[in-house]
Amino acid sequence: MKTLSILSILCIPLLPHCTTLSPEHIKDHQWLYGGGYRLGDKLQFDNKNFSFNGDTILKRDVPVAVIVMSSGDLLGSNNDITIQSLATGEEGFYHEK
């Protein structure tokens, strides 16, 4: 019992850093450029310039990149996506506005 209590207390700080983002979350939010491969200063999947299907980012209905990683905390304050160019393989980083 004592061991379980200690493990529970030690795991609490890890909870805010243990989630991936849903496709709906990625679609519904704006993403600001952070470094690497760049599609623009801001990504917004509003179907005007960019849209999102599965893990693929489309620019005017042409596939240009894929989302290779997403991460966030349970509070929603540190959400990030990593994208990769289909043409070059270069990776880029965006964070949620």
Backbone torsions as a table, in degrees:
resi	resn	phi	psi	omega
1	MET	NA	-41.2	-179.8
2	LYS	-64.0	-40.9	178.8
3	THR	-63.4	-41.3	178.4
4	LEU	-62.4	-41.5	178.3
5	SER	-63.3	-42.8	179.9
6	ILE	-65.7	-43.8	178.5
7	LEU	-63.4	-38.8	178.2
8	SER	-62.1	-43.8	179.9
9	ILE	-66.4	-39.3	-179.9
10	LEU	-68.8	-28.2	-178.2
11	CYS	-82.2	-19.4	-176.8
12	ILE	-56.8	-44.3	179.2
13	PRO	-64.6	-20.9	-179.0
14	LEU	-81.2	-20.3	-175.9
15	LEU	-57.7	-43.1	-178.4
16	PRO	-66.5	-7.8	-174.5
17	HIS	-119.2	32.5	-169.4
18	CYS	-130.9	39.7	-178.8
19	THR	-137.2	147.8	169.1
20	THR	-100.3	160.7	-176.0
21	LEU	-92.4	142.2	178.1
22	SER	-75.4	154.9	175.1
23	PRO	-56.8	-35.1	178.6
24	GLU	-64.9	-40.5	178.7
25	HIS	-63.2	-44.3	179.9
26	ILE	-61.7	-44.0	-179.4
27	LYS	-64.2	-36.7	-170.8
28	ASP	-87.4	2.1	-176.7
29	HIS	-126.0	162.4	176.5
30	GLN	-94.9	145.8	-175.9
31	TRP	-125.8	128.6	-178.4
32	LEU	-102.0	139.5	-178.0
33	TYR	-60.1	137.3	179.0
34	GLY	-123.3	-22.4	179.2
35	GLY	158.7	161.6	177.8
36	GLY	79.2	-144.9	-179.2
37	TYR	-57.8	133.7	-172.3
38	ARG	-124.7	124.6	171.5
39	LEU	-96.4	-16.9	-179.1
40	GLY	161.2	173.4	178.7
41	ASP	-67.2	-30.5	-177.1
42	LYS	-139.0	134.9	172.3
43	LEU	-108.0	128.0	173.6
44	GLN	-139.3	121.2	-174.4
45	PHE	-88.2	70.8	-175.5
46	ASP	-106.4	9.9	179.9
47	ASN	69.0	4.1	174.7
48	LYS	-81.6	-58.7	175.4
49	ASN	-109.0	-42.2	-177.0
50	PHE	-122.0	143.7	171.8
51	SER	-136.0	172.1	-171.3
52	PHE	-138.9	126.0	-179.2
53	ASN	-136.5	113.1	-174.8
54	GLY	68.1	-114.9	174.1
55	ASP	-111.6	8.6	-174.0
56	THR	-100.7	133.0	175.3
57	ILE	-96.0	128.6	179.9
58	LEU	-113.1	136.7	173.7
59	LYS	-111.5	111.8	-174.8
60	ARG	51.3	48.9	176.6
61	ASP	69.5	11.7	176.6
62	VAL	-110.9	123.5	179.2
63	PRO	-62.1	127.8	-179.2
64	VAL	-124.5	-23.6	-176.7
65	ALA	-159.1	166.4	173.8
66	VAL	-127.4	152.5	174.0
67	ILE	-88.2	117.4	-176.8
68	VAL	-97.4	-18.7	178.4
69	MET	-158.7	143.1	171.2
70	SER	-136.5	146.2	178.8
71	SER	-151.1	155.5	178.6
72	GLY	-169.5	170.7	176.4
73	ASP	-104.4	166.5	-176.8
74	LEU	-66.9	-20.3	178.8
75	LEU	-85.4	-13.8	177.3
76	GLY	80.2	17.3	-175.9
77	SER	-100.2	-9.9	-177.9
78	ASN	-132.2	57.4	-176.9
79	ASN	-95.0	132.7	-176.8
80	ASP	-136.8	152.2	169.6
81	ILE	-130.4	146.4	173.6
82	THR	-115.6	127.1	-179.6
83	ILE	-113.0	159.5	178.0
84	GLN	-134.3	129.5	178.2
85	SER	-63.8	134.3	175.1
86	LEU	-73.0	-28.4	-177.0
87	ALA	-79.5	-40.0	-172.1
88	THR	-117.4	-18.4	-175.7
89	GLY	83.1	-2.7	179.8
90	GLU	-66.4	141.9	179.7
91	GLU	-102.7	149.6	177.2
92	GLY	-136.2	160.0	-173.6
93	PHE	-123.2	132.4	175.9
94	TYR	-131.1	145.5	175.6
95	HIS	-120.9	153.5	-175.7
96	GLU	-70.2	134.7	177.7
97	LYS	-72.8	NA	NA
